[in-house]
Amino acid sequence: MTFAPIETDNLILRMLKADDFDVQAGFLASERSKGVGGPMDRAMAWRNFATDFGHWALRGYGMVTIVEKSSGRQVGVVGFWNPEGWREVELGWTVYDGFEGRSYAFEAAKAMRKYAYKTLKWQTLTSVIASDNDRSIKLAERLGARFEQNWTSPSGKAALIYRHPTPEAMQ
């Protein structure tokens, strides 16, 4: 389970650590977390957080913490998600309250996609987005991803699959 931090103009993307839990739990307790299974109580947030660590152990990749360089504050998470029953690897993102509208999700997702294509040598990525999550749909489109199809997750939740451009298409 190794991931060398990635620095962008405004952000540091680094491995999750136990100290990240309180901020993530606060987000998961809010109404803003409905697209990722929330809101949830602290005990369920802990299970969710531990799942992110477990994903790294099982798949060798996963979500990372987004840190704002200028303040050192946690901005959100970004990375890869591919649980049992998923069709393929997803590039996902979550930005915490107060950090929207700064292009942090775009900057972080773009850096992780570059990592997927250049370092991991993947040829494709999707983003699975709740149909009512207009901000994530706009971000996926800004990243060059295009709507591919409606999908129902193994848990029965309706979602939209957006396909990211291939590495060749981005050259």
MODELLER restraints for C-alpha pairs under 7 A, 6 or more apart:
rsr = mdl.restraints
at = mdl.atoms
rsr.add(forms.Gaussian(group=physical.xy_distance, feature=features.Distance(at['CA:1:A'], at['CA:56:A']), mean=6.20, stdev=0.5))
rsr.add(forms.Gaussian(group=physical.xy_distance, feature=features.Distance(at['CA:1:A'], at['CA:57:A']), mean=6.28, stdev=0.5))
rsr.add(forms.Gaussian(group=physical.xy_distance, feature=features.Distance(at['CA:1:A'], at['CA:60:A']), mean=6.01, stdev=0.5))
rsr.add(forms.Gaussian(group=physical.xy_distance, feature=features.Distance(at['CA:3:A'], at['CA:15:A']), mean=6.30, stdev=0.5))
rsr.add(forms.Gaussian(group=physical.xy_distance, feature=features.Distance(at['CA:5:A'], at['CA:12:A']), mean=6.59, stdev=0.5))
rsr.add(forms.Gaussian(group=physical.xy_distance, feature=features.Distance(at['CA:5:A'], at['CA:13:A']), mean=5.44, stdev=0.5))
rsr.add(forms.Gaussian(group=physical.xy_distance, feature=features.Distance(at['CA:5:A'], at['CA:14:A']), mean=4.57, stdev=0.5))
rsr.add(forms.Gaussian(group=physical.xy_distance, feature=features.Distance(at['CA:6:A'], at['CA:12:A']), mean=5.73, stdev=0.5))
rsr.add(forms.Gaussian(group=physical.xy_distance, feature=features.Distance(at['CA:6:A'], at['CA:13:A']), mean=5.06, stdev=0.5))
rsr.add(forms.Gaussian(group=physical.xy_distance, feature=features.Distance(at['CA:6:A'], at['CA:14:A']), mean=6.70, stdev=0.5))
rsr.add(forms.Gaussian(group=physical.xy_distance, feature=features.Distance(at['CA:7:A'], at['CA:13:A']), mean=6.34, stdev=0.5))
rsr.add(forms.Gaussian(group=physical.xy_distance, feature=features.Distance(at['CA:10:A'], at['CA:68:A']), mean=6.17, stdev=0.5))
rsr.add(forms.Gaussian(group=physical.xy_distance, feature=features.Distance(at['CA:10:A'], at['CA:69:A']), mean=5.56, stdev=0.5))
rsr.add(forms.Gaussian(group=physical.xy_distance, feature=features.Distance(at['CA:11:A'], at['CA:66:A']), mean=6.59, stdev=0.5))
rsr.add(forms.Gaussian(group=physical.xy_distance, feature=features.Distance(at['CA:11:A'], at['CA:67:A']), mean=5.54, stdev=0.5))
rsr.add(forms.Gaussian(group=physical.xy_distance, feature=features.Distance(at['CA:11:A'], at['CA:68:A']), mean=4.78, stdev=0.5))
rsr.add(forms.Gaussian(group=physical.xy_distance, feature=features.Distance(at['CA:11:A'], at['CA:69:A']), mean=5.02, stdev=0.5))
rsr.add(forms.Gaussian(group=physical.xy_distance, feature=features.Distance(at['CA:12:A'], at['CA:66:A']), mean=5.98, stdev=0.5))
rsr.add(forms.Gaussian(group=physical.xy_distance, feature=features.Distance(at['CA:12:A'], at['CA:67:A']), mean=5.09, stdev=0.5))
rsr.add(forms.Gaussian(group=physical.xy_distance, feature=features.Distance(at['CA:12:A'], at['CA:68:A']), mean=6.50, stdev=0.5))
rsr.add(forms.Gaussian(group=physical.xy_distance, feature=features.Distance(at['CA:12:A'], at['CA:69:A']), mean=6.19, stdev=0.5))
rsr.add(forms.Gaussian(group=physical.xy_distance, feature=features.Distance(at['CA:13:A'], at['CA:64:A']), mean=6.21, stdev=0.5))
rsr.add(forms.Gaussian(group=physical.xy_distance, feature=features.Distance(at['CA:13:A'], at['CA:65:A']), mean=5.66, stdev=0.5))
rsr.add(forms.Gaussian(group=physical.xy_distance, feature=features.Distance(at['CA:13:A'], at['CA:66:A']), mean=4.79, stdev=0.5))
rsr.add(forms.Gaussian(group=physical.xy_distance, feature=features.Distance(at['CA:13:A'], at['CA:67:A']), mean=6.27, stdev=0.5))
rsr.add(forms.Gaussian(group=physical.xy_distance, feature=features.Distance(at['CA:14:A'], at['CA:64:A']), mean=5.48, stdev=0.5))
rsr.add(forms.Gaussian(group=physical.xy_distance, feature=features.Distance(at['CA:14:A'], at['CA:65:A']), mean=5.38, stdev=0.5))
rsr.add(forms.Gaussian(group=physical.xy_distance, feature=features.Distance(at['CA:14:A'], at['CA:66:A']), mean=6.76, stdev=0.5))
rsr.add(forms.Gaussian(group=physical.xy_distance, feature=features.Distance(at['CA:15:A'], at['CA:64:A']), mean=4.88, stdev=0.5))
rsr.add(forms.Gaussian(group=physical.xy_distance, feature=features.Distance(at['CA:15:A'], at['CA:65:A']), mean=6.05, stdev=0.5))
rsr.add(forms.Gaussian(group=physical.xy_distance, feature=features.Distance(at['CA:16:A'], at['CA:64:A']), mean=5.37, stdev=0.5))
rsr.add(forms.Gaussian(group=physical.xy_distance, feature=features.Distance(at['CA:16:A'], at['CA:65:A']), mean=5.42, stdev=0.5))
rsr.add(forms.Gaussian(group=physical.xy_distance, feature=features.Distance(at['CA:21:A'], at['CA:49:A']), mean=6.93, stdev=0.5))
rsr.add(forms.Gaussian(group=physical.xy_distance, feature=features.Distance(at['CA:25:A'], at['CA:42:A']), mean=6.12, stdev=0.5))
rsr.add(forms.Gaussian(group=physical.xy_distance, feature=features.Distance(at['CA:25:A'], at['CA:45:A']), mean=5.44, stdev=0.5))
rsr.add(forms.Gaussian(group=physical.xy_distance, feature=features.Distance(at['CA:27:A'], at['CA:33:A']), mean=6.38, stdev=0.5))
rsr.add(forms.Gaussian(group=physical.xy_distance, feature=features.Distance(at['CA:27:A'], at['CA:96:A']), mean=6.27, stdev=0.5))
rsr.add(forms.Gaussian(group=physical.xy_distance, feature=features.Distance(at['CA:28:A'], at['CA:38:A']), mean=5.60, stdev=0.5))
rsr.add(forms.Gaussian(group=physical.xy_distance, feature=features.Distance(at['CA:28:A'], at['CA:39:A']), mean=5.41, stdev=0.5))
rsr.add(forms.Gaussian(group=physical.xy_distance, feature=features.Distance(at['CA:28:A'], at['CA:40:A']), mean=5.80, stdev=0.5))
rsr.add(forms.Gaussian(group=physical.xy_distance, feature=features.Distance(at['CA:28:A'], at['CA:45:A']), mean=6.26, stdev=0.5))
rsr.add(forms.Gaussian(group=physical.xy_distance, feature=features.Distance(at['CA:29:A'], at['CA:38:A']), mean=6.64, stdev=0.5))
rsr.add(forms.Gaussian(group=physical.xy_distance, feature=features.Distance(at['CA:29:A'], at['CA:39:A']), mean=4.69, stdev=0.5))
rsr.add(forms.Gaussian(group=physical.xy_distance, feature=features.Distance(at['CA:29:A'], at['CA:40:A']), mean=5.00, stdev=0.5))
rsr.add(forms.Gaussian(group=physical.xy_distance, feature=features.Distance(at['CA:29:A'], at['CA:41:A']), mean=5.91, stdev=0.5))
rsr.add(forms.Gaussian(group=physical.xy_distance, feature=features.Distance(at['CA:30:A'], at['CA:39:A']), mean=5.36, stdev=0.5))
rsr.add(forms.Gaussian(group=physical.xy_distance, feature=features.Distance(at['CA:31:A'], at['CA:38:A']), mean=6.95, stdev=0.5))
rsr.add(forms.Gaussian(group=physical.xy_distance, feature=features.Distance(at['CA:31:A'], at['CA:39:A']), mean=5.55, stdev=0.5))
rsr.add(forms.Gaussian(group=physical.xy_distance, feature=features.Distance(at['CA:33:A'], at['CA:39:A']), mean=5.52, stdev=0.5))
rsr.add(forms.Gaussian(group=physical.xy_distance, feature=features.Distance(at['CA:35:A'], at['CA:130:A']), mean=6.16, stdev=0.5))
rsr.add(forms.Gaussian(group=physical.xy_distance, feature=features.Distance(at['CA:52:A'], at['CA:62:A']), mean=6.67, stdev=0.5))
rsr.add(forms.Gaussian(group=physical.xy_distance, feature=features.Distance(at['CA:52:A'], at['CA:63:A']), mean=6.43, stdev=0.5))
rsr.add(forms.Gaussian(group=physical.xy_distance, feature=features.Distance(at['CA:55:A'], at['CA:61:A']), mean=6.90, stdev=0.5))
rsr.add(forms.Gaussian(group=physical.xy_distance, feature=features.Distance(at['CA:55:A'], at['CA:62:A']), mean=5.88, stdev=0.5))
rsr.add(forms.Gaussian(group=physical.xy_distance, feature=features.Distance(at['CA:56:A'], at['CA:62:A']), mean=5.18, stdev=0.5))
rsr.add(forms.Gaussian(group=physical.xy_distance, feature=features.Distance(at['CA:61:A'], at['CA:80:A']), mean=6.47, stdev=0.5))
rsr.add(forms.Gaussian(group=physical.xy_distance, feature=features.Distance(at['CA:62:A'], at['CA:79:A']), mean=5.55, stdev=0.5))
rsr.add(forms.Gaussian(group=physical.xy_distance, feature=features.Distance(at['CA:62:A'], at['CA:80:A']), mean=4.53, stdev=0.5))
rsr.add(forms.Gaussian(group=physical.xy_distance, feature=features.Distance(at['CA:62:A'], at['CA:81:A']), mean=5.73, stdev=0.5))
rsr.add(forms.Gaussian(group=physical.xy_distance, feature=features.Distance(at['CA:63:A'], at['CA:77:A']), mean=6.23, stdev=0.5))
rsr.add(forms.Gaussian(group=physical.xy_distance, feature=features.Distance(at['CA:63:A'], at['CA:78:A']), mean=5.33, stdev=0.5))
rsr.add(forms.Gaussian(group=physical.xy_distance, feature=features.Distance(at['CA:63:A'], at['CA:79:A']), mean=4.06, stdev=0.5))
rsr.add(forms.Gaussian(group=physical.xy_distance, feature=features.Distance(at['CA:63:A'], at['CA:80:A']), mean=5.52, stdev=0.5))
rsr.add(forms.Gaussian(group=physical.xy_distance, feature=features.Distance(at['CA:64:A'], at['CA:77:A']), mean=5.49, stdev=0.5))
rsr.add(forms.Gaussian(group=physical.xy_distance, feature=features.Distance(at['CA:64:A'], at['CA:78:A']), mean=5.54, stdev=0.5))
rsr.add(forms.Gaussian(group=physical.xy_distance, feature=features.Distance(at['CA:64:A'], at['CA:79:A']), mean=5.81, stdev=0.5))
rsr.add(forms.Gaussian(group=physical.xy_distance, feature=features.Distance(at['CA:65:A'], at['CA:74:A']), mean=6.94, stdev=0.5))
rsr.add(forms.Gaussian(group=physical.xy_distance, feature=features.Distance(at['CA:65:A'], at['CA:76:A']), mean=6.07, stdev=0.5))
rsr.add(forms.Gaussian(group=physical.xy_distance, feature=features.Distance(at['CA:65:A'], at['CA:77:A']), mean=4.56, stdev=0.5))
rsr.add(forms.Gaussian(group=physical.xy_distance, feature=features.Distance(at['CA:65:A'], at['CA:78:A']), mean=6.61, stdev=0.5))
rsr.add(forms.Gaussian(group=physical.xy_distance, feature=features.Distance(at['CA:66:A'], at['CA:74:A']), mean=5.85, stdev=0.5))
rsr.add(forms.Gaussian(group=physical.xy_distance, feature=features.Distance(at['CA:66:A'], at['CA:75:A']), mean=5.30, stdev=0.5))
rsr.add(forms.Gaussian(group=physical.xy_distance, feature=features.Distance(at['CA:66:A'], at['CA:76:A']), mean=5.16, stdev=0.5))
rsr.add(forms.Gaussian(group=physical.xy_distance, feature=features.Distance(at['CA:66:A'], at['CA:77:A']), mean=5.27, stdev=0.5))
rsr.add(forms.Gaussian(group=physical.xy_distance, feature=features.Distance(at['CA:66:A'], at['CA:78:A']), mean=6.78, stdev=0.5))
rsr.add(forms.Gaussian(group=physical.xy_distance, feature=features.Distance(at['CA:67:A'], at['CA:73:A']), mean=5.54, stdev=0.5))
rsr.add(forms.Gaussian(group=physical.xy_distance, feature=features.Distance(at['CA:67:A'], at['CA:74:A']), mean=4.53, stdev=0.5))
rsr.add(forms.Gaussian(group=physical.xy_distance, feature=features.Distance(at['CA:67:A'], at['CA:75:A']), mean=5.44, stdev=0.5))
rsr.add(forms.Gaussian(group=physical.xy_distance, feature=features.Distance(at['CA:68:A'], at['CA:74:A']), mean=6.37, stdev=0.5))
rsr.add(forms.Gaussian(group=physical.xy_distance, feature=features.Distance(at['CA:68:A'], at['CA:75:A']), mean=6.18, stdev=0.5))
rsr.add(forms.Gaussian(group=physical.xy_distance, feature=features.Distance(at['CA:75:A'], at['CA:95:A']), mean=5.80, stdev=0.5))
rsr.add(forms.Gaussian(group=physical.xy_distance, feature=features.Distance(at['CA:75:A'], at['CA:96:A']), mean=5.65, stdev=0.5))
rsr.add(forms.Gaussian(group=physical.xy_distance, feature=features.Distance(at['CA:75:A'], at['CA:99:A']), mean=6.21, stdev=0.5))
rsr.add(forms.Gaussian(group=physical.xy_distance, feature=features.Distance(at['CA:76:A'], at['CA:94:A']), mean=5.34, stdev=0.5))
rsr.add(forms.Gaussian(group=physical.xy_distance, feature=features.Distance(at['CA:76:A'], at['CA:95:A']), mean=4.29, stdev=0.5))
rsr.add(forms.Gaussian(group=physical.xy_distance, feature=features.Distance(at['CA:76:A'], at['CA:96:A']), mean=5.17, stdev=0.5))
rsr.add(forms.Gaussian(group=physical.xy_distance, feature=features.Distance(at['CA:77:A'], at['CA:93:A']), mean=5.70, stdev=0.5))
rsr.add(forms.Gaussian(group=physical.xy_distance, feature=features.Distance(at['CA:77:A'], at['CA:94:A']), mean=5.30, stdev=0.5))
rsr.add(forms.Gaussian(group=physical.xy_distance, feature=features.Distance(at['CA:77:A'], at['CA:95:A']), mean=6.62, stdev=0.5))
rsr.add(forms.Gaussian(group=physical.xy_distance, feature=features.Distance(at['CA:78:A'], at['CA:92:A']), mean=5.65, stdev=0.5))
rsr.add(forms.Gaussian(group=physical.xy_distance, feature=features.Distance(at['CA:78:A'], at['CA:93:A']), mean=4.19, stdev=0.5))
rsr.add(forms.Gaussian(group=physical.xy_distance, feature=features.Distance(at['CA:78:A'], at['CA:94:A']), mean=6.35, stdev=0.5))
rsr.add(forms.Gaussian(group=physical.xy_distance, feature=features.Distance(at['CA:78:A'], at['CA:108:A']), mean=6.61, stdev=0.5))
rsr.add(forms.Gaussian(group=physical.xy_distance, feature=features.Distance(at['CA:78:A'], at['CA:109:A']), mean=6.38, stdev=0.5))
rsr.add(forms.Gaussian(group=physical.xy_distance, feature=features.Distance(at['CA:79:A'], at['CA:91:A']), mean=5.56, stdev=0.5))
rsr.add(forms.Gaussian(group=physical.xy_distance, feature=features.Distance(at['CA:79:A'], at['CA:92:A']), mean=5.55, stdev=0.5))
rsr.add(forms.Gaussian(group=physical.xy_distance, feature=features.Distance(at['CA:79:A'], at['CA:93:A']), mean=6.56, stdev=0.5))
rsr.add(forms.Gaussian(group=physical.xy_distance, feature=features.Distance(at['CA:79:A'], at['CA:112:A']), mean=6.28, stdev=0.5))
rsr.add(forms.Gaussian(group=physical.xy_distance, feature=features.Distance(at['CA:80:A'], at['CA:89:A']), mean=6.38, stdev=0.5))
rsr.add(forms.Gaussian(group=physical.xy_distance, feature=features.Distance(at['CA:80:A'], at['CA:90:A']), mean=5.44, stdev=0.5))
rsr.add(forms.Gaussian(group=physical.xy_distance, feature=features.Distance(at['CA:80:A'], at['CA:91:A']), mean=4.82, stdev=0.5))
rsr.add(forms.Gaussian(group=physical.xy_distance, feature=features.Distance(at['CA:80:A'], at['CA:92:A']), mean=6.10, stdev=0.5))
rsr.add(forms.Gaussian(group=physical.xy_distance, feature=features.Distance(at['CA:81:A'], at['CA:89:A']), mean=5.82, stdev=0.5))
rsr.add(forms.Gaussian(group=physical.xy_distance, feature=features.Distance(at['CA:81:A'], at['CA:90:A']), mean=5.12, stdev=0.5))
rsr.add(forms.Gaussian(group=physical.xy_distance, feature=features.Distance(at['CA:81:A'], at['CA:91:A']), mean=6.60, stdev=0.5))
rsr.add(forms.Gaussian(group=physical.xy_distance, feature=features.Distance(at['CA:81:A'], at['CA:92:A']), mean=6.92, stdev=0.5))
rsr.add(forms.Gaussian(group=physical.xy_distance, feature=features.Distance(at['CA:82:A'], at['CA:88:A']), mean=6.24, stdev=0.5))
rsr.add(forms.Gaussian(group=physical.xy_distance, feature=features.Distance(at['CA:82:A'], at['CA:89:A']), mean=4.88, stdev=0.5))
rsr.add(forms.Gaussian(group=physical.xy_distance, feature=features.Distance(at['CA:82:A'], at['CA:90:A']), mean=6.23, stdev=0.5))
rsr.add(forms.Gaussian(group=physical.xy_distance, feature=features.Distance(at['CA:85:A'], at['CA:154:A']), mean=5.87, stdev=0.5))
rsr.add(forms.Gaussian(group=physical.xy_distance, feature=features.Distance(at['CA:89:A'], at['CA:125:A']), mean=5.98, stdev=0.5))
rsr.add(forms.Gaussian(group=physical.xy_distance, feature=features.Distance(at['CA:89:A'], at['CA:126:A']), mean=6.50, stdev=0.5))
rsr.add(forms.Gaussian(group=physical.xy_distance, feature=features.Distance(at['CA:90:A'], at['CA:125:A']), mean=5.85, stdev=0.5))
rsr.add(forms.Gaussian(group=physical.xy_distance, feature=features.Distance(at['CA:90:A'], at['CA:126:A']), mean=4.79, stdev=0.5))
rsr.add(forms.Gaussian(group=physical.xy_distance, feature=features.Distance(at['CA:90:A'], at['CA:127:A']), mean=4.96, stdev=0.5))
rsr.add(forms.Gaussian(group=physical.xy_distance, feature=features.Distance(at['CA:90:A'], at['CA:128:A']), mean=6.51, stdev=0.5))
rsr.add(forms.Gaussian(group=physical.xy_distance, feature=features.Distance(at['CA:91:A'], at['CA:125:A']), mean=6.34, stdev=0.5))
rsr.add(forms.Gaussian(group=physical.xy_distance, feature=features.Distance(at['CA:91:A'], at['CA:126:A']), mean=6.02, stdev=0.5))
rsr.add(forms.Gaussian(group=physical.xy_distance, feature=features.Distance(at['CA:91:A'], at['CA:127:A']), mean=5.20, stdev=0.5))
rsr.add(forms.Gaussian(group=physical.xy_distance, feature=features.Distance(at['CA:92:A'], at['CA:127:A']), mean=6.02, stdev=0.5))
rsr.add(forms.Gaussian(group=physical.xy_distance, feature=features.Distance(at['CA:93:A'], at['CA:105:A']), mean=6.53, stdev=0.5))
rsr.add(forms.Gaussian(group=physical.xy_distance, feature=features.Distance(at['CA:93:A'], at['CA:109:A']), mean=6.85, stdev=0.5))
rsr.add(forms.Gaussian(group=physical.xy_distance, feature=features.Distance(at['CA:95:A'], at['CA:105:A']), mean=6.38, stdev=0.5))
rsr.add(forms.Gaussian(group=physical.xy_distance, feature=features.Distance(at['CA:106:A'], at['CA:139:A']), mean=6.55, stdev=0.5))
rsr.add(forms.Gaussian(group=physical.xy_distance, feature=features.Distance(at['CA:116:A'], at['CA:122:A']), mean=5.69, stdev=0.5))
rsr.add(forms.Gaussian(group=physical.xy_distance, feature=features.Distance(at['CA:117:A'], at['CA:123:A']), mean=6.32, stdev=0.5))
rsr.add(forms.Gaussian(group=physical.xy_distance, feature=features.Distance(at['CA:117:A'], at['CA:167:A']), mean=6.19, stdev=0.5))
rsr.add(forms.Gaussian(group=physical.xy_distance, feature=features.Distance(at['CA:123:A'], at['CA:166:A']), mean=5.79, stdev=0.5))
rsr.add(forms.Gaussian(group=physical.xy_distance, feature=features.Distance(at['CA:123:A'], at['CA:167:A']), mean=6.29, stdev=0.5))
rsr.add(forms.Gaussian(group=physical.xy_distance, feature=features.Distance(at['CA:124:A'], at['CA:164:A']), mean=6.73, stdev=0.5))
rsr.add(forms.Gaussian(group=physical.xy_distance, feature=features.Distance(at['CA:124:A'], at['CA:166:A']), mean=5.45, stdev=0.5))
rsr.add(forms.Gaussian(group=physical.xy_distance, feature=features.Distance(at['CA:125:A'], at['CA:163:A']), mean=6.28, stdev=0.5))
rsr.add(forms.Gaussian(group=physical.xy_distance, feature=features.Distance(at['CA:125:A'], at['CA:164:A']), mean=5.51, stdev=0.5))
rsr.add(forms.Gaussian(group=physical.xy_distance, feature=features.Distance(at['CA:126:A'], at['CA:161:A']), mean=6.47, stdev=0.5))
rsr.add(forms.Gaussian(group=physical.xy_distance, feature=features.Distance(at['CA:126:A'], at['CA:162:A']), mean=5.44, stdev=0.5))
rsr.add(forms.Gaussian(group=physical.xy_distance, feature=features.Distance(at['CA:126:A'], at['CA:163:A']), mean=4.54, stdev=0.5))
rsr.add(forms.Gaussian(group=physical.xy_distance, feature=features.Distance(at['CA:126:A'], at['CA:164:A']), mean=5.69, stdev=0.5))
rsr.add(forms.Gaussian(group=physical.xy_distance, feature=features.Distance(at['CA:127:A'], at['CA:161:A']), mean=5.82, stdev=0.5))
rsr.add(forms.Gaussian(group=physical.xy_distance, feature=features.Distance(at['CA:127:A'], at['CA:162:A']), mean=5.12, stdev=0.5))
rsr.add(forms.Gaussian(group=physical.xy_distance, feature=features.Distance(at['CA:127:A'], at['CA:163:A']), mean=6.60, stdev=0.5))
rsr.add(forms.Gaussian(group=physical.xy_distance, feature=features.Distance(at['CA:128:A'], at['CA:159:A']), mean=6.23, stdev=0.5))
rsr.add(forms.Gaussian(group=physical.xy_distance, feature=features.Distance(at['CA:128:A'], at['CA:160:A']), mean=5.66, stdev=0.5))
rsr.add(forms.Gaussian(group=physical.xy_distance, feature=features.Distance(at['CA:128:A'], at['CA:161:A']), mean=4.75, stdev=0.5))
rsr.add(forms.Gaussian(group=physical.xy_distance, feature=features.Distance(at['CA:128:A'], at['CA:162:A']), mean=6.41, stdev=0.5))
rsr.add(forms.Gaussian(group=physical.xy_distance, feature=features.Distance(at['CA:129:A'], at['CA:136:A']), mean=6.80, stdev=0.5))
rsr.add(forms.Gaussian(group=physical.xy_distance, feature=features.Distance(at['CA:129:A'], at['CA:137:A']), mean=6.89, stdev=0.5))
rsr.add(forms.Gaussian(group=physical.xy_distance, feature=features.Distance(at['CA:129:A'], at['CA:159:A']), mean=5.43, stdev=0.5))
rsr.add(forms.Gaussian(group=physical.xy_distance, feature=features.Distance(at['CA:129:A'], at['CA:160:A']), mean=5.14, stdev=0.5))
rsr.add(forms.Gaussian(group=physical.xy_distance, feature=features.Distance(at['CA:129:A'], at['CA:161:A']), mean=6.44, stdev=0.5))
rsr.add(forms.Gaussian(group=physical.xy_distance, feature=features.Distance(at['CA:130:A'], at['CA:158:A']), mean=6.81, stdev=0.5))
rsr.add(forms.Gaussian(group=physical.xy_distance, feature=features.Distance(at['CA:130:A'], at['CA:159:A']), mean=4.65, stdev=0.5))
rsr.add(forms.Gaussian(group=physical.xy_distance, feature=features.Distance(at['CA:130:A'], at['CA:160:A']), mean=6.16, stdev=0.5))
rsr.add(forms.Gaussian(group=physical.xy_distance, feature=features.Distance(at['CA:131:A'], at['CA:159:A']), mean=5.63, stdev=0.5))
rsr.add(forms.Gaussian(group=physical.xy_distance, feature=features.Distance(at['CA:131:A'], at['CA:160:A']), mean=5.90, stdev=0.5))
rsr.add(forms.Gaussian(group=physical.xy_distance, feature=features.Distance(at['CA:144:A'], at['CA:164:A']), mean=6.20, stdev=0.5))
rsr.add(forms.Gaussian(group=physical.xy_distance, feature=features.Distance(at['CA:144:A'], at['CA:165:A']), mean=6.33, stdev=0.5))
rsr.add(forms.Gaussian(group=physical.xy_distance, feature=features.Distance(at['CA:145:A'], at['CA:162:A']), mean=5.62, stdev=0.5))
rsr.add(forms.Gaussian(group=physical.xy_distance, feature=features.Distance(at['CA:145:A'], at['CA:163:A']), mean=4.99, stdev=0.5))
rsr.add(forms.Gaussian(group=physical.xy_distance, feature=features.Distance(at['CA:145:A'], at['CA:164:A']), mean=4.01, stdev=0.5))
rsr.add(forms.Gaussian(group=physical.xy_distance, feature=features.Distance(at['CA:145:A'], at['CA:165:A']), mean=6.05, stdev=0.5))
rsr.add(forms.Gaussian(group=physical.xy_distance, feature=features.Distance(at['CA:146:A'], at['CA:162:A']), mean=5.12, stdev=0.5))
rsr.add(forms.Gaussian(group=physical.xy_distance, feature=features.Distance(at['CA:146:A'], at['CA:163:A']), mean=5.29, stdev=0.5))
rsr.add(forms.Gaussian(group=physical.xy_distance, feature=features.Distance(at['CA:146:A'], at['CA:164:A']), mean=6.60, stdev=0.5))
rsr.add(forms.Gaussian(group=physical.xy_distance, feature=features.Distance(at['CA:147:A'], at['CA:161:A']), mean=6.09, stdev=0.5))
rsr.add(forms.Gaussian(group=physical.xy_distance, feature=features.Distance(at['CA:147:A'], at['CA:162:A']), mean=4.37, stdev=0.5))
rsr.add(forms.Gaussian(group=physical.xy_distance, feature=features.Distance(at['CA:147:A'], at['CA:163:A']), mean=6.38, stdev=0.5))
rsr.add(forms.Gaussian(group=physical.xy_distance, feature=features.Distance(at['CA:148:A'], at['CA:161:A']), mean=5.56, stdev=0.5))
rsr.add(forms.Gaussian(group=physical.xy_distance, feature=features.Distance(at['CA:148:A'], at['CA:162:A']), mean=5.36, stdev=0.5))
rsr.add(forms.Gaussian(group=physical.xy_distance, feature=features.Distance(at['CA:148:A'], at['CA:163:A']), mean=6.08, stdev=0.5))
rsr.add(forms.Gaussian(group=physical.xy_distance, feature=features.Distance(at['CA:149:A'], at['CA:160:A']), mean=5.98, stdev=0.5))
rsr.add(forms.Gaussian(group=physical.xy_distance, feature=features.Distance(at['CA:149:A'], at['CA:161:A']), mean=5.40, stdev=0.5))
rsr.add(forms.Gaussian(group=physical.xy_distance, feature=features.Distance(at['CA:150:A'], at['CA:159:A']), mean=5.93, stdev=0.5))
rsr.add(forms.Gaussian(group=physical.xy_distance, feature=features.Distance(at['CA:150:A'], at['CA:160:A']), mean=4.63, stdev=0.5))
rsr.add(forms.Gaussian(group=physical.xy_distance, feature=features.Distance(at['CA:150:A'], at['CA:161:A']), mean=6.16, stdev=0.5))
rsr.add(forms.Gaussian(group=physical.xy_distance, feature=features.Distance(at['CA:151:A'], at['CA:158:A']), mean=5.87, stdev=0.5))
rsr.add(forms.Gaussian(group=physical.xy_distance, feature=features.Distance(at['CA:151:A'], at['CA:159:A']), mean=5.17, stdev=0.5))
rsr.add(forms.Gaussian(group=physical.xy_distance, feature=features.Distance(at['CA:151:A'], at['CA:160:A']), mean=5.80, stdev=0.5))
rsr.add(forms.Gaussian(group=physical.xy_distance, feature=features.Distance(at['CA:151:A'], at['CA:161:A']), mean=6.63, stdev=0.5))
rsr.add(forms.Gaussian(group=physical.xy_distance, feature=features.Distance(at['CA:152:A'], at['CA:158:A']), mean=4.47, stdev=0.5))
rsr.add(forms.Gaussian(group=physical.xy_distance, feature=features.Distance(at['CA:152:A'], at['CA:159:A']), mean=5.92, stdev=0.5))
